[in-house]
């Protein structure tokens, strides 16, 4: 195998052929053995995930910036990008019946 067809792993810095490297979640070429190890990014991603019950997802109605905040945060709910308070909470619905049930709520009449 020629040296030109070997790719550098961004973590262990060893060279591998194309069949043994993949892109990781940051877009870096990584060998299969390094991909199998625990990644710090996946731990941080789990904390800020929208499925986490301690976080709420918002979108600013003025600048359309999306961000998350902790439910018990003492900070005022303002957009960190533009500073406006016109925010909309983004909700994940379990299924279409959950969406229909909320749309039929008397608050929206």
N, C-alpha and C positions, 0 to 999 in steps of 0.2 A: 504494500500500500504506500502510495507516495505521501510526502509530508504536506502537500497542498490540500489533501482531502481530510485533514484532521482539524477539528474545531476545539477551541479553548473553552473549558468549563469556567464560568465566571466565579464559582465558589472555591473549588479545589485547585484550580489553575492547571489541571492536567489536560492533555489533548486526547480527543476521542473522535471516532468516525461519525458520520452523520446519523447512522442508525442508533447511536447511543447517547444522543443529546436531544434535548427538548427546550422549549422556551418556558421559563417559570412565570409566576404571576406578575413580575416586574418587567418582563420582556427580555430578560437576559438568557443567553444560551447556558444550559446547565445539564450536567451528565445525569443519567438515570439514578445512580447511587445517591447523588446529592439531592435529587428531587424527592427521594424517599424519606429523607431526614426531616424532622420537625422544622417548620419554617416560622420565624418570628412574625412575619407579615400575616400569617393565617391567624395567629393569636390576637393580634391587634384588629384584624378584620372581624373576628367574632365579637369583639367588644362593641364595635360601632355598627354592627349589623342591625338592620331595621326590625328583625325578628326579636331582638333583645327587648324584654318587657320594661327595662329601665330607661329606654331612650324613645324619644318622639322625633319623627321626621317632619320638617317644615319646608315650605317653598315660599319665597317672598313674592308677593303679588306685584311689586313694583319692578324689581330687577330680575326676577325668575331664578334667584340663587337658591340652591338646595343645601340644607344643612340639618344636623341632628343636635338635639339638646337632651340632657338628662331630665327625667320627669321631676325630680326633687331639686332642680337647680334654683338657687336663690336669685340668679340673674334675671333681669327683665327680658321678656321675649321680644327681641329686636333682631333684625337682619344684621349679621356681622359684616356684610359687604356694603350695604347702603345706609344702615341705621334706621330704616323705617320700621313701623310696627304692624304694617298690613301683611300678616302672615296667614298662610293656609296650611293646616295640618294634613300631611299625606298619610292615608290609611291603606293598609293592605286588607282586602276582603278575603274571607275564607272561600266563598263561592258566590255565584250569582244571586242566590237567595238572600245572603247576608247583605248584598248591595241593595236589593229590592226592598228589604225590610227597613234599611236605614233611609232610603229615599221616600218611603211611605210614612216616615215619622212626621208628627204634627209640627215639629220645629220648622219644617221647610215649606209650610203652607202660607 
